[in-house]
């Protein structure tokens, strides 16, 4: 314990904490960026739309092959397109599209440390940065070419500035301009990335604080009129341009077809009852959720303090709204993980931090959460090494997740035995470091069964150039890896396309083979079978048997 404290004291001095967290963040988030194939469906859709911007030079409209993609604003596509352009990589290399997400994850770690040191003390900032760096959900989102990791960095900057404005509302009733600029610029950036979520979170935080404090001091302090003008300057130029380009369709589809549809019903089969996020929290915030469940709640008693009240106001109102909205996806609660990391770190930093005894009724969720945490640790430690064995690509170092899972369970056992949690945290983080990076960089990429689009791309690498038509398999990763002109269609349309000289290759799912032969007898016999293989479409949860043909 003394050694841990001495190490932390050294890291807290000067800029060492930020350098340490940057290195730790890279160790957790960077492995797998290049190795993990493009995932379906959201990542491949974002990457393909960004790729088409670079191919066409149209950076206003958003297209996914021949269809408009009017669900999210332009920000993430600009970031991805700029990343690919600056990297110099070819347009079908997914790693360059993931750089904005990686940078968003790293920025989140450093901002968590910065605001933790401003809200509490340097040690809290350091611990919060470690907790968020090792978070399972952030590790997933920082490796995917989507909106959520980049959005998280903007929301954290926005809310962090709002928290400092709230702290200073008595001494600076009209806010300090650096914090005001940070708040409104971050809000504008978040709107350009994903639209409503950021202003909803900020608005609920401000409203709940105004209600609890019975004061509009924070509303006045954020300077709403100049702030809204700043948002208009940032957002309106592109919004007007896309409205003109889409003939008014963008706002209709983005608001009515995406945002409001998610509020009204469980969109795209992603409905779930209230309590879904609370149940998943031990999994999504793993491994830090073990500490969060046991120690973050200790700061509820300190809610009379401005900072603690602000952090709970950030979490509780918006979390409740997200639980009530029918459409639920795990990454929707990612914006609440930084304040939870800060509260947990502050709880850990309290002298002799231990979980307080509570009534049996209040112990129900902590015990349920702990059970889920232990189950996740066992699955990650035991199941992951079996995947390479399953695909016959096992190497001895694939056993590292087993060691990592053991270390996490050992740390949990020590915490249950009431050992000082700060002494257990390094073991917990080391265990996660042995589990997560190797999973994304070496284990999951080797499971060829899960990546049919990559298998097709590899088969076509050494073939003459030509356009592919796919029947039965319609995932966007296929267009991203093979080419934008790839057509994913039905049997009748595929037969017509193959009659032209533009299309050379046919990808056919076995269950559509009979229909193809019925509508075009003998047509398959005229094609050369390049390969057939078994695969698995995890987006739809079913097995596939795919056959790849070429014209003679």
N, C-alpha and C positions, 0 to 999 in steps of 0.2 A: 504493500500500500504506500509506504514512504517513497519507494522508487517511482511509482506512478505519479505521485504528487510532485516530486522533484522534476520529473520529465515535463509535466504540465507547466510548472513554473518557468522552465526554460523556454518552452514553446510560446508562452504567453507574452514574452518580451519582444518588443519591436514588431517587425514584420514576419517573424519566424512562423507564427501561427498560419498566416495566409499562404506562405510557401509550402508548409507542411500539408495544409488542406488541399492546395492545388495538386501536389504530387499524389496525395491519397485519392483525390477525385479522379485523376487520370488512371490510377491503378484500378479503380472500381468501374469507371465508365468507358474507357477507351477500348479495352480488349473486346474483339468481336465486331468492331465497327466495319472492318473490311471483310471479315470472314462470313458473317451472317448474311445469307441471301435476302433479297427484298421480300418482305412479308406481306401477306394479303390480309385484309383488303385495303385498309386505310393508308398504310405506308405506301404501297405501290400506286395508289391513286394520286396521292400528293406528289410523289416523285415523277410519275408519268406526266402530270399536268405541268410541273416545273420544266421537265424535259421538253415538252412541246413548246413552251415559251421560248426556250433557247433555239429550238429548231425553226420556229416561225418568225422570231423577233417581235412577236406581239406580247407585250408585258402589261397589257390592260385587261384583256379578256382571259378567262380561265376555261380551258377545254380539256376534256378527257377523251382522246381520240376524236370522234366526230360529234360528241355530245358536250353541251355546256356543263360546267361543274360550278354551280352557283350555290354552294353550301357554306363556304368559309370565305372571309376576306382575302386580300391579296398578299398580306405581309409575309406569310410563310413561303409563298411561291417566289417572291422576290429574294428572300434570304437564301433559299435553296439554289435558285438560278445564279445568284452572285457567288455562292460557295463553289458551285461546279465550274463557273467561268474562271474564278481565281485559282482553282486547283489544277486546271489544265487536263483533268481526266476526261476519258470518253464519256459520252452522255448516258451510257447504260451501266456505269459503275456506281453502285448504290452508296458507297462510302462517302462520296463528296456531298450527296444530298443530306447525309446525316450530320454533317459538321455543325449546322445551326443548333441542332438538338444537343449535341455534345457541349457546345459553348454555353447553351442555356443551362445545362446541368451543372457545369463548372461555375458559372456565374451565381447560380442558386446557392451552392456551397459557400462561396466567398461572401455573398451578401448575407447569408444566414449568420456567418461569423461576425460580420461587421455590425449588423443590427443587434445581435446578441450582446456584443461588447458595449454598444451604445445604450441599450435598454437596461442591461444588468451590469455585467463586468466581463473582462476579457475571457475568463475561464468559461463562462456560460457560452460566449460566442464560439470558442474553440470546441466545446462539447457539442453544441448544436450543429456545427459544421461537420463533425465526425458522424453524428447520427444521421444527418440528411445524406451524406456521401455514401453511406452503407445501405441506404434504403432500397429495397427490392424494386418498388415501382419506379423510382427515379432511374434506377439502373436499366430498366426496360425502356422507358420513354426516351432516355438520353441516347439510346442506340437506334431509335427509329426516326425516319424522316417524316415526322408529323408535327402537329402544332404544340403539343402539351409541354414539353421541356422548355421550349423557347417562351411559351406563354407564362410558365411558372416563374421564370426570371423576371419578366416584366411585372407580374402581379406582386412578387416579393419586393421589388424596388418601390412599386406604388404603395403598398401597404406599410413598408418600412418607413417611408417618408411620412405617410399619414400618422403613424405611431409617434414619430418624433414631433410632428406638428401638434399632436394631441398632448404630448408631454409638456410642450412649451406654450400651451394656449394661454397660460396666465402671464408669462413674461413677454411673449410675442403674440398678442391677440389677433394680429393680422397675418401671422405666419412669416417665416423667413423665406426670401426668394429662392435660395438654392433648394430648399425642401419643397417649395411650391412647384418649381420647375420640374423637380424629380417626380413628384406625384402626378402632375398632369401629363408630362411627356411619357411617363411609363404607362399611364392609363391609355393614352392615344396609341402607343405602340401595341399594347395588349388588344385594343379594339381592332387594329389592323391585322393582328394575328388571328383572332378568333371571335371578334364581335362582342356580344353582351356579357360573357361571364365576368370579366374584370370589373366593369362598372356595377354589376349586380352585387359582387362581393364588397366593393368599396361602399356602395350605397347602403347595404344592410349593416355594415360595420358602423358607419356614421349615424344611421338612424337609431340603432340599438344603444349607442353611447349617448346620443342626445336624449333618448328616453330614460336611461338609467340616471344620467347626470341631471336631467331636467334642465337642460341648457342647450342653446344653439351656438355655443362658443366655437365648437369645432367647425360647424358649417360656415361661420364667418371667417374662421382662420384659414380655410382652404381657398378663399377668394373665388367663389363659384363663377362669377361673370367673366373675369379674365381667363379662368381655367377652361370654361366651355368654349370660349373663343379660340383658345389654343387647340382644343380637340377638333373644332371645326376646320381650322387651317390644316391640321394634319390629315383628317379623314375625308373631308368633302371633295377635294380635287379628284381623287381616284373614284370615289363613290359616284360623282356626277359622270365621270368618263365611262364607268362600267354600266351605269344606267342607260346612257346613250348608246353604247355599243350593244347592249343586250335588249334594247328597246323596252326597258322597264322591267325585264324579267328578273334581274339580280335580286332586288329587295323582296320581290314577291316570293321567290324560291328560297332565299336565305332565311327570311323571317317566317313566312307562312309554311313553307315546305320543309324547313329544317328546325329552326329554333322553337317556334310555337307548336309544331307537331310533336316535338320531344316533350314539351310541357303537358300537352293534352293526352298523349297516349304513349305506350311503350313502342318507340319507333324501331323498325328493323329487327324485331324479335328481341329487343334488349330491355324488356320490361321486368321489373322486380318490385317486391313490396317494400314498404318502409322498414328500416333496420338493416337493409342489405349492406350498406357501407360500414355500419358499425360492426357487423359480423365479419366483413372482409378486412377490417383494419389490421388485425394481428398478422394477416398474410401480407398485405400490401406494404406495411411499414416495417416488415421483418428486416433485420433482427432487432431494431430499436423499439419495436412495439412492445416487447417484453418489459422494457424499462418505462415506456410511456404509460402503459396501463397501470403500473405499480407506483410511479413517482410523479407524473404530470398532475394527477389529481390533487396532490398535496398543495399545489399553488391555488386551488380554488379558494382555500381559506384566506389567501392574500389578495383577493379580488378588489379589496378597497384601494390597493396600490394602482396608480394610473396604468403602468405598463402591463401588469397582469390582467387588469380589466380590459384593456385594449386587445390583448391577445385572445381572451375568451370571446370578446365581441367579434373578432375576426372569424373565429371558428364556429360558434354555436348557431347564430341565426342563419348563415348561409348553408351550413351542414344540414340543418333542419329542412330548409327549402329543397336541397338536393335529395334528401331522403323522401320528400313528398312528391317530387317530380317522377312520373312513371318510368320514363326512359333512364336507364342506369347503365353506365359503363365504369369499370374500376378506376380509370384514370381521371374521372370527373372530380374526385376528392383530393387530387394531388395538391391544389393550392392551399389546403389546410395542413399539410405536413410541415412546412417551415415553422408556423406558430406552435405546433405540437412539439417539434424538436426543441424550440426555444423554451417552452414550458418544462419539458422533460429535463433539459440541461440545467435549468434554474433549480428544479427539484433535486437533481443529483448534486448540485453545488451546495445545497444547504448542509450545515454541519450535521454529521452523523445521520445522513439521509437514509431512512428506512421506511418501508411501507407501514402505515399505521393500521392497527386493527380496526375493522369495521363490522357492522352488523352483517348477519348471514345474508340478508336480502341484498345488501350492497356488494357482497362478495361474489354474487352470481356471475356478473359479467367478467370481472378479473379472472375468475377460475375458468370460465368458458374461453376467454381470450388466451389464457396461458395454455389451455389444452390445444387450441388451434395452432398456437406458436410452436408447441412441441411437435405436433403432427407435421407442420411444414418443415421443421428442422430435420425430422426423421426422413421425410420424403426427399428433400434436397440432398441429404447426406447419403442415403441408401439407394434411391432410385436412379439418380443421375449417373453414377458409375455403371449402371446396368445398360444404359442406352448404347454406349460404344460396343459392349459385348453383344447386344442384340443385332447391330449392323456389322459385326465382325471387324471392327476397327479399333479394338481396345489396345491401349498402351498403359504402362504402369502408372504414369502420372495422372491418368484419369481417376485414380483413387483419391486425389486431393480433396474432392468434395466430401468424401467419407470422413477424412480427417477434420475438415472444416465443420461438418455436422457434429462430430464428436466434441470439438472445442466449444461450439455454441451450447450444446447440452451440458457440458461441464460448467460453463459460465452460469447457465440457468440454475444448475444444482447449487452452486455457491451462493447465488442470490437468494434462493429459497432457504438456504441455511443462514441467511442474514449476514453474510459477509458484506463489507463495504462495497456498494455498487461501482464506485470509481475504480476499484481494484479489479472488478470483473469485466468492465467495459472493454479494455484492450483485448482480452481473450475473445469476447463476443465479436468484435470487429475483425480480428484476425481470422476467426472461423468463417465469417461472411466473405472475407477476402479470398479464402481458399475455395469457396463455393461458387460465387457469382461470376467473376471474370472468366474462369475456365469453362463454365457452362455456356456462356455466350460466344466464346472464341474458339472452343475446341470440341465441345460435346454436341450442342445443337446443330452446328453447321455440318456435322458428319452424318446426320440422320437423313440420308438422301430421300427416303420415303416421304418426308414432309415437304420436299422442295421439287415438285414436278416441273415447274417452269424452268428451274435451273437445269434439270435433267434434259429437257428439250433443247435449251440453249447450248448445252455441251454437245449434244448430238448434231446440231446444225453448224457447229464451229468450223468443221472441215468439209462442209458441203458447199456446192456452188451457190452463189447468192440467189435469193428468191423470196417471195412473200409467202407467209404462212396463213392458212385458214384453219381455225380450230372449231370442232364440233363437240359439245358436251362439257368441255373444260373452258371456263370463262373467267379466269382470275386475271386482274389487271397486271400482276407481275409478269405475265406472259408477254403483254404488249411492251412493258418496260424493257425486258431483257432481249426480246426478239426484234422488236421494231414497232413504231407507231402505226404502220400500215397493216399490222396483223389484224385479221378479222376473226372475231369470236361470234359464231352465228349458229343457225340451225341447219339441218340436213339439206333442205331444198335450196337455200341460199348458197350453201357450200358447193353443191353440184354446179350451180351456175357460175360461181367464181372460178372453179377449177377448169371450166371450159375456156376461160380467157388465158392469155399468155402471162398476165400479171402475177398469177398465183401458181407457185411451184410445189408447195408442201401442204400436206394435210395431217392435222393432229386429230385423231378420232378416238373418242371414248368407246370402249367395247360395247356398252349397252345401246349405243346408237348405230352400231355396225349393221344390224339387221335392217333397220329402217333405211340406211344408205343403200344397201344392196337391193332393197325392194324398189326404191325410186330410181336407181340407176344400175340396173343389172349389168354385171360384168365390168363396171367402172373401176372397182377396187383392184380387179385382176390386172388392169392396165397400169396400175401404179406399183412402184417398188417399195416393199416394206423395209424401211431402214432399221426400225427397232420397235419392240414392244416391251412394256415394263409395268410393274405394279407400283402404285403410289397411293398417297392419302391426301385428301383435300380437308385440311383442318378447319377451313372457314365454314365448310358445310358439314363436317364431321362424318365423312363417308370414304370408303375405299374406292380406288380408281384402277382401271386397267386401260392404259393408253397405248395407242399404236401410231407411229409416225411414218407417213408415206411420202414419196417423192415421185414426180413425173419422170418417166423414162427419158 
